[in-house]
Amino acid sequence: MRHLRSFHIFHVAASSSSYSEAANKLNITHGAVSKQIKVLEHYLSQPLFYKQGRHVVLTRAGELLKTYTEQAFQTLENGVSKLHQQKHQCLEVSCEPTLTMRWLMPRLSGFNEDCDADIRLSTAGGPVTLGATGLSIAIRRDDFEQLHNYPKFSLVEEWVGPVVSPDYWQQVRGNAGAIKLLHTQTRPKAWEHWLSKPSPLSLTQNPQQTFAHFYFCIQAAVDGLGAALGPYPLIMDDLKRGNLIAPFGFIPSGHDYVLLRQDKMPTELEQTFSSWLQEHMAQCVPTPAEIRGSDGTCSP
C-alpha cells in the first residue's frame, strides 16, 4: 500500500493534541510529522488537520480517516498478538470469576498437560473487548448486552436451585421459615426469580443475608450459614463431594453459559480449547433425580 508510513504517522497524530506530541510518541522530529501529513493530504487531495491555537484539530475528512486507521492498525496489532500466541502456545482467556474458581481451574491442569499449552486466565463478567486487551476468548453468562458482534457459542443451559450444607438442612428441615436466604450483590434478583416459579414454599419473610460476591455466597452455604441459589456448574463438585445438597431441585434460569471468540477463523489452540470447553461444559446439567430434588417436603 502506498504511503503506509504516512498513514501510521497520521494515526498517531490523530490521537494527539499537537504534532510535537505525536513526534515524541514516534521518536521523530516535529518537521517529519508535518512532512508526512502533507504527503498524505496531497495524496488524498484534501486537508486532514487545521490549526486551533497551539493545537491541531481533525477536519471532517480527518475524522473519517481516523476511524479507518484505528481499525486497520488495531487489526494489525491483533495479528501480531496472534503470531506471538501461536509461537509460545499460550492463550489469554477471560472467565466469570466464580466459574473460574469453582469449575474451570480444577479442570484446567488436565487440558494443559494434554495440549502442552499455557492458558492464562483473567476474571471478569459482563461486556468484554477482545483483541485489544490481548484476550482471545471470553466465557460468560449471557445476561448482558454485547458491545461487539463476536462469534458466540452456547456451552450449556444454566439450571439453578437452593443448596445447603447437610448439617444446616438437618437444622431447618420441616421449618421453611427458618431457612436463611443468602443473596449476592452480583445477582440481586436470583431468589426473586426462583420464588416466582411454582413452588410449595413461601420464603418471603425468611431471614436474609447479602454478600458482595457470588463466590462468598456459595462458600457461606458450604459453611452452613444458610441457603444459596446455586447455578449447577458452580456447585456440582460440592454436590458430588457431599458438601452441599439441593433439597428442592433445579429449574432453568433462562440463561446460558457462552463462549465468545474474536475471530471466525480461530488458531489451532483456540479451536482446541473451545472444543474442550464445549465438551466438558455440556456435561454440567443436573440429572433427573437432581432436578426433582432430594427432599421437597419442607413445610412452613
URURQUI-V884122 format. One record per backbone hydrogen bond with DSSP energy under -1.0 kcal/mol. NH is the residue of the N-H (numbers start at 1). CO is the residue of the C=O. E is the energy in kcal/mol with one decimal. If there is no record, write none. Layout:
nh: <NH:NH>
co: <CO:CO>
e: <E:E>
This chain:
nh: <7:8:9:10:11:12:13:14:16:22:23:24:25:26:27:28:33:34:35:36:37:38:39:40:41:42:43:44:45:46:50:52:55:56:57:59:63:64:65:66:67:68:69:70:71:72:73:74:75:76:77:78:79:80:81:82:83:84:85:86:87:88:90:91:93:94:95:96:100:101:102:103:104:105:107:108:112:113:114:115:116:118:120:122:124:131:132:134:136:137:138:139:140:142:143:150:153:155:156:158:160:161:163:164:169:170:171:172:173:175:176:178:179:181:182:183:185:187:190:193:194:195:197:206:209:211:217:218:219:220:221:222:223:224:225:227:228:230:230:232:234:236:239:240:241:243:244:245:249:251:253:257:258:259:260:261:262:271:272:273:274:275:276:277:278:279:280:281:282:284:285:291:292:293:294:295>
co: <3:4:5:6:7:8:9:10:13:18:19:20:21:22:23:23:29:30:31:32:33:34:35:36:37:38:39:40:41:41:57:55:52:17:50:48:59:60:61:62:63:64:65:66:67:68:69:70:71:72:73:74:75:76:77:78:79:80:81:82:83:84:85:118:120:137:122:139:96:97:98:99:99:100:104:104:108:109:110:111:112:89:91:93:95:135:130:131:92:92:260:94:258:256:141:148:259:257:257:255:251:230:228:245:165:166:167:168:169:172:299:175:176:207:227:209:211:184:187:189:190:191:194:203:181:183:213:214:215:216:217:218:219:221:220:180:163:161:228:159:231:232:235:236:237:238:238:164:246:160:158:156:140:153:138:151:136:267:268:269:270:271:272:273:274:275:276:277:278:281:283:287:288:289:246:247>
e: <-2.3:-2.2:-2.4:-2.6:-2.5:-2.0:-2.8:-2.8:-1.6:-1.9:-2.6:-2.1:-1.9:-2.0:-1.2:-2.1:-1.7:-2.4:-2.5:-2.1:-2.2:-2.1:-2.1:-2.0:-2.7:-2.4:-2.1:-2.3:-1.2:-1.4:-2.3:-3.0:-1.7:-1.6:-2.9:-2.1:-2.6:-2.0:-2.6:-2.4:-1.4:-1.0:-2.5:-2.3:-1.3:-2.6:-2.7:-1.9:-2.4:-1.9:-2.2:-2.5:-2.2:-2.1:-2.4:-2.4:-2.1:-2.1:-2.3:-2.6:-2.1:-2.2:-1.6:-2.4:-2.9:-2.5:-2.3:-1.0:-2.5:-2.2:-2.7:-1.8:-2.5:-2.8:-1.3:-1.3:-2.5:-2.3:-2.1:-2.5:-1.4:-2.5:-3.0:-2.1:-2.0:-3.0:-2.0:-1.7:-2.5:-1.5:-2.4:-2.9:-2.5:-2.6:-2.5:-1.5:-2.4:-3.3:-1.3:-2.6:-3.1:-1.3:-2.8:-2.1:-2.3:-1.6:-1.1:-1.6:-2.1:-2.7:-2.9:-1.8:-1.4:-2.7:-3.0:-3.5:-2.4:-1.1:-1.6:-2.4:-2.2:-3.0:-1.3:-1.4:-2.2:-2.3:-1.5:-2.2:-2.2:-2.3:-1.5:-2.2:-2.0:-1.6:-2.6:-3.2:-2.0:-2.5:-1.1:-3.0:-1.0:-1.6:-2.0:-2.1:-1.9:-1.8:-1.5:-2.7:-1.4:-2.6:-2.7:-2.6:-3.5:-2.8:-3.2:-2.0:-1.7:-2.4:-2.4:-2.7:-2.5:-2.4:-2.3:-2.6:-2.5:-2.3:-2.2:-2.7:-1.6:-2.0:-1.6:-2.5:-1.9:-1.8:-1.1:-1.8>
